[in-house]
């Protein structure tokens, strides 16, 4: 097993070191895509062809997409990666520095601590937004990664439309190796559907405008069911509960507050019995931990479809909120 892993890792590093190649715009599949963009969306075929000729297909991107699976972290290790003093402190600092942007976004009903937590988990508050050209990532995966080519071809289409709508040079934006962009890491389809102009300058800038970033994340969560003033999760005690038939690996809200309490699951919430819910089980340091997720938990999983992700976002949001209350208020400047 160790030998196989070493071989796979060697192949990964070899691919990472392989040179990028200019996309061959004469390929049948590329030409067909250009024709579709011209027919459906009115792009000038020759101009779009010249843009795509300047994009690069990067073997390193495919290697990253197909790298050997990392060890699946248990909850207590996964949580520890995000609930660090540095990340919490940076969240408090960002909240203080961007208070105006947060206040505008919070009018959409999503707490500032949740907005800060998501960008804290995604890119460490904009510190790690990715260094790949988005167009390189998308053309590589759209044309040279058959396993998910249809998905990424659609994202390439959305990216080109987005670039035209936002008056962006499509060769300019940078992001992750999968094409996610900006401080909140929106894919192009999410950008077009949910990004908003939070600062009123006529653009949706998820790379530099915190007002746009926070308003867009809030808009995304609201569009996926976020409910104002409702909790995300609650800790649960299942010592005397009947758990027969429950599946712990899913995020769908297949239970209700009432049905879980009828099973003997103990947790605190002001939500009514008919409120949708799901019972979650995590690998804690000292044994299984249980929580109940509510509608707002499910909304966060639409951002990243992982129980661990949504739970870490919830815990980091709670930690940022608590630290913000405890942090001393910055002194006002002296009067002139």
C-alpha positions as CSV (number, residue, x, y, z in Angstrom):
1,X,0.0,0.0,0.0
2,X,2.9,2.4,0.9
3,X,4.5,1.6,-2.5
4,X,1.3,2.4,-4.4
5,X,1.0,5.7,-2.5
6,X,4.6,6.6,-3.3
7,X,4.0,5.8,-7.0
8,X,0.9,8.0,-7.0
9,X,2.6,10.8,-5.2
10,X,5.5,10.7,-7.7
11,X,3.1,10.8,-10.6
12,X,1.4,13.8,-8.9
13,X,4.6,15.7,-8.5
14,X,5.7,14.9,-12.0
15,X,2.4,16.3,-13.4
16,X,2.7,19.3,-11.2
17,X,6.1,20.0,-12.8
18,X,4.8,19.5,-16.4
19,X,4.8,22.7,-18.5
20,X,1.6,24.4,-19.5
21,X,0.6,24.3,-23.1
22,X,-1.3,26.9,-25.1
23,X,-4.9,25.7,-25.8
24,X,-5.2,24.4,-29.3
25,X,-8.1,26.5,-30.6
26,X,-8.4,24.4,-33.8
27,X,-9.5,21.3,-31.8
28,X,-13.0,20.2,-32.8
29,X,-14.3,20.4,-29.2
30,X,-12.9,23.9,-28.8
31,X,-14.3,25.1,-32.1
32,X,-17.7,23.6,-31.3
33,X,-17.6,25.5,-28.0
34,X,-16.8,28.8,-29.7
35,X,-19.6,28.2,-32.2
36,X,-22.0,27.6,-29.4
37,X,-21.0,30.8,-27.6
38,X,-21.4,32.7,-30.8
39,X,-24.8,31.2,-31.6
40,X,-26.3,31.3,-28.1
41,X,-24.7,34.5,-26.7
42,X,-23.6,36.6,-29.7
43,X,-19.9,36.3,-29.1
44,X,-17.7,37.2,-32.0
45,X,-16.2,33.8,-32.9
46,X,-12.8,35.1,-34.1
47,X,-12.3,37.3,-31.1
48,X,-13.3,34.5,-28.7
49,X,-11.0,32.2,-30.5
50,X,-8.1,34.6,-30.0
51,X,-8.9,34.8,-26.3
52,X,-8.9,31.0,-25.9
53,X,-5.6,30.8,-27.8
54,X,-4.0,32.8,-25.0
55,X,-5.3,30.4,-22.4
56,X,-3.2,27.5,-21.2
57,X,-4.0,23.9,-20.5
58,X,-2.1,23.0,-17.3
59,X,-1.3,19.4,-16.4
60,X,-0.7,20.6,-12.8
61,X,-4.4,21.5,-12.5
62,X,-5.5,18.0,-13.6
63,X,-3.0,16.5,-11.1
64,X,-4.5,18.6,-8.3
65,X,-8.0,17.5,-9.3
66,X,-7.0,13.8,-9.3
67,X,-4.4,13.8,-6.5
68,X,-4.4,10.8,-4.1
69,X,-7.2,11.3,-1.6
70,X,-5.9,12.8,1.7
71,X,-6.7,11.0,4.9
72,X,-10.3,11.7,5.9
73,X,-10.0,13.9,8.9
74,X,-12.1,13.1,12.0
75,X,-14.2,16.0,13.2
76,X,-12.0,17.0,16.1
77,X,-9.0,17.3,13.7
78,X,-10.9,19.1,11.0
79,X,-12.4,21.5,13.5
80,X,-9.0,22.3,15.0
81,X,-7.7,23.4,11.5
82,X,-10.2,26.3,11.5
83,X,-10.8,27.1,15.2
84,X,-7.4,28.6,15.7
85,X,-6.6,31.7,17.8
86,X,-5.1,33.4,14.7
87,X,-8.2,32.7,12.5
88,X,-10.6,33.9,15.3
89,X,-8.5,37.0,15.9
90,X,-8.3,37.8,12.2
91,X,-12.1,37.5,12.0
92,X,-12.5,40.0,14.9
93,X,-10.1,42.4,13.2
94,X,-11.7,42.1,9.8
95,X,-15.1,42.6,11.4
96,X,-13.8,45.8,13.0
97,X,-12.1,47.1,9.9
98,X,-15.0,46.3,7.6
99,X,-17.9,47.1,10.0
100,X,-19.6,49.3,7.4
101,X,-19.6,46.6,4.8
102,X,-20.9,44.1,7.3
103,X,-23.7,46.3,8.4
104,X,-24.9,46.7,4.9
105,X,-24.8,43.0,4.2
106,X,-26.4,42.0,7.6
107,X,-29.6,43.8,6.5
108,X,-30.1,40.6,4.4
109,X,-30.6,38.8,7.7
110,X,-27.3,36.8,8.0
111,X,-25.3,37.6,11.1
112,X,-21.9,39.3,10.6
113,X,-20.2,36.5,12.4
114,X,-21.4,33.9,9.8
115,X,-20.3,36.1,6.9
116,X,-16.9,36.5,8.5
117,X,-16.7,32.8,9.3
118,X,-17.3,31.8,5.7
119,X,-14.6,34.0,4.2
120,X,-12.4,33.0,7.1
121,X,-12.7,29.3,6.2
122,X,-12.6,29.8,2.4
123,X,-9.6,32.1,2.0
124,X,-8.5,33.3,5.5
125,X,-10.2,36.6,5.0
126,X,-8.8,37.1,1.5
127,X,-5.2,36.0,2.2
128,X,-5.4,32.9,0.0
129,X,-7.6,33.5,-3.0
130,X,-5.7,31.3,-5.5
131,X,-3.0,32.1,-8.0
132,X,-4.3,30.3,-11.1
133,X,-5.7,32.3,-13.9
134,X,-9.4,31.4,-13.9
135,X,-9.5,30.9,-17.6
136,X,-6.6,28.5,-17.5
137,X,-8.3,26.4,-14.8
138,X,-11.5,26.3,-16.7
139,X,-10.2,25.5,-20.2
140,X,-8.0,22.8,-18.7
141,X,-10.9,21.2,-16.9
142,X,-13.4,21.9,-19.7
143,X,-11.4,20.3,-22.5
144,X,-8.7,18.0,-20.9
145,X,-10.5,16.5,-17.9
146,X,-13.2,14.2,-19.4
147,X,-14.5,13.1,-16.0
148,X,-16.1,16.4,-15.3
149,X,-15.9,18.2,-18.7
150,X,-19.6,19.1,-19.0
151,X,-19.6,20.8,-15.6
152,X,-16.5,22.8,-16.3
153,X,-17.5,23.7,-19.8
154,X,-20.7,25.2,-18.4
155,X,-18.5,27.1,-15.9
156,X,-16.3,28.3,-18.7
157,X,-19.4,29.6,-20.5
158,X,-20.6,31.3,-17.3
159,X,-17.1,32.9,-16.8
160,X,-17.0,34.3,-20.3
161,X,-20.5,35.7,-19.8
162,X,-19.5,37.1,-16.4
163,X,-16.4,38.8,-17.9
164,X,-18.5,40.5,-20.6
165,X,-21.2,41.6,-18.1
166,X,-18.6,43.0,-15.6
167,X,-16.3,44.5,-18.3
168,X,-13.4,42.3,-17.2
169,X,-10.5,41.0,-19.3
170,X,-11.2,37.3,-19.2
171,X,-7.4,36.7,-19.1
172,X,-7.1,38.7,-15.9
173,X,-9.0,37.2,-13.0
174,X,-7.2,34.7,-10.7
175,X,-8.6,32.0,-8.5
176,X,-8.3,28.4,-7.4
177,X,-7.3,25.5,-9.5
178,X,-11.0,24.6,-9.9
179,X,-11.9,28.1,-11.0
180,X,-13.4,29.5,-7.8
181,X,-12.9,33.2,-7.5
182,X,-12.3,36.0,-5.0
183,X,-12.5,36.3,-1.3
184,X,-15.6,34.1,-1.0
185,X,-14.5,31.7,-3.7
186,X,-17.6,31.8,-6.0
187,X,-17.6,29.7,-9.1
188,X,-18.6,31.6,-12.2
189,X,-22.2,30.3,-12.2
190,X,-22.6,31.3,-8.6
191,X,-21.1,34.7,-9.4
192,X,-23.7,35.4,-12.1
193,X,-26.6,34.1,-10.0
194,X,-25.8,35.5,-6.6
195,X,-23.1,38.1,-6.6
196,X,-24.4,41.6,-5.9
197,X,-23.1,45.1,-5.9
198,X,-22.9,45.9,-2.2
199,X,-21.1,49.3,-2.5
200,X,-23.2,50.7,-5.3
201,X,-20.3,51.4,-7.8
202,X,-22.0,49.5,-10.6
203,X,-19.6,46.5,-10.4
204,X,-19.6,43.1,-8.5
205,X,-16.0,42.9,-7.3
206,X,-15.4,39.8,-5.2
207,X,-11.6,40.4,-5.2
208,X,-11.4,43.8,-3.5
209,X,-14.7,45.2,-2.4
210,X,-15.7,43.9,1.0
211,X,-19.2,45.4,0.7
212,X,-19.7,43.3,-2.5
213,X,-18.2,40.2,-0.8
214,X,-20.3,40.2,2.3
215,X,-23.5,41.2,0.4
216,X,-22.9,38.4,-2.1
217,X,-22.3,35.7,0.6
218,X,-25.5,36.9,2.4
219,X,-27.4,36.9,-0.8
220,X,-26.2,33.3,-1.6
221,X,-27.3,32.0,1.8
222,X,-30.7,33.8,1.7
223,X,-31.3,32.3,-1.8
224,X,-30.6,28.9,-0.3
225,X,-33.0,29.1,2.5
226,X,-31.3,31.1,5.3
227,X,-33.8,32.2,8.0
228,X,-33.2,35.4,10.0
229,X,-32.7,35.0,13.7
230,X,-32.8,31.2,13.6
231,X,-30.0,29.0,14.9
232,X,-27.6,26.9,12.8
233,X,-27.0,24.0,15.2
234,X,-27.5,22.7,18.7
235,X,-25.5,20.2,20.7
236,X,-27.4,17.0,21.4
237,X,-27.4,14.3,24.0
238,X,-28.5,10.9,22.7
239,X,-27.7,8.8,25.8
240,X,-31.3,7.5,26.1
241,X,-32.4,8.1,22.5
242,X,-33.8,5.6,19.9
243,X,-31.6,6.1,16.9
244,X,-32.8,3.1,14.9
245,X,-33.1,3.9,11.2
246,X,-31.3,7.3,11.3
247,X,-28.5,7.9,8.8
248,X,-25.7,10.1,10.0
249,X,-23.8,10.8,6.7
250,X,-26.3,13.1,5.0
251,X,-27.2,16.8,5.3
252,X,-30.9,16.6,4.2
253,X,-33.3,17.7,6.8
254,X,-35.3,14.5,7.0
255,X,-36.4,14.9,10.6
256,X,-38.0,17.6,12.6
257,X,-37.4,19.1,16.0
258,X,-40.5,17.2,17.3
259,X,-39.6,13.9,15.7
260,X,-36.0,14.0,17.2
261,X,-37.3,14.9,20.6
262,X,-39.9,12.1,20.4
263,X,-36.9,9.7,19.9
264,X,-35.4,10.9,23.1
265,X,-32.8,13.2,21.6
266,X,-32.2,16.0,24.1
267,X,-31.2,19.5,22.8
268,X,-32.1,23.1,23.4
269,X,-33.9,25.2,20.8
270,X,-36.7,27.7,20.6
271,X,-37.7,26.4,17.2
272,X,-41.2,24.8,17.0
273,X,-41.7,21.1,16.8
274,X,-42.4,21.2,13.0
275,X,-39.1,22.9,12.2
276,X,-36.9,20.7,9.9
277,X,-33.9,19.2,11.4
278,X,-31.2,16.5,11.0
279,X,-29.2,14.6,13.6
280,X,-25.5,14.6,13.1
281,X,-22.8,12.4,14.5
282,X,-19.1,13.4,14.5
283,X,-15.9,11.6,15.5
284,X,-14.9,13.6,18.6
285,X,-11.6,13.2,20.4
286,X,-13.2,11.2,23.2
287,X,-15.9,9.5,21.2
288,X,-19.0,10.3,19.2
289,X,-20.4,13.8,19.4
290,X,-23.9,14.7,18.3
291,X,-25.5,17.8,17.1
292,X,-28.8,18.8,15.5
293,X,-28.7,20.9,12.4
294,X,-31.5,23.2,11.4
295,X,-32.5,25.0,8.2
296,X,-29.6,27.5,8.4
297,X,-27.2,24.5,8.7
298,X,-28.6,23.2,5.5
299,X,-28.2,26.6,3.8
300,X,-24.5,26.6,4.7
301,X,-24.1,23.1,3.1
302,X,-25.3,24.6,-0.2
303,X,-22.1,26.7,-0.1
304,X,-20.0,23.5,0.5
305,X,-21.9,20.2,0.7
306,X,-20.1,18.9,3.8
307,X,-21.3,18.4,7.3
308,X,-17.9,19.1,8.6
309,X,-17.6,22.3,6.6
310,X,-21.0,23.7,7.8
311,X,-20.2,22.7,11.4
312,X,-16.8,24.4,11.3
313,X,-18.4,27.5,9.9
314,X,-20.9,27.5,12.7
315,X,-18.3,27.0,15.4
316,X,-16.0,29.7,14.0
317,X,-18.9,32.1,13.7
318,X,-19.7,31.5,17.4
319,X,-16.1,32.0,18.4
320,X,-15.8,35.2,16.4
321,X,-19.0,36.6,17.9
322,X,-17.8,35.7,21.4
323,X,-14.3,37.2,20.8
324,X,-15.8,40.4,19.3
325,X,-17.9,41.0,22.4
326,X,-14.8,40.4,24.6
327,X,-12.5,42.5,22.5
328,X,-11.9,46.1,23.7
329,X,-13.4,48.8,21.4
330,X,-10.8,50.7,19.4
331,X,-10.4,54.3,20.9
332,X,-12.0,57.1,19.0
333,X,-9.6,59.6,17.4
334,X,-9.1,62.8,19.4
335,X,-11.2,65.8,18.5
336,X,-9.5,68.4,16.4
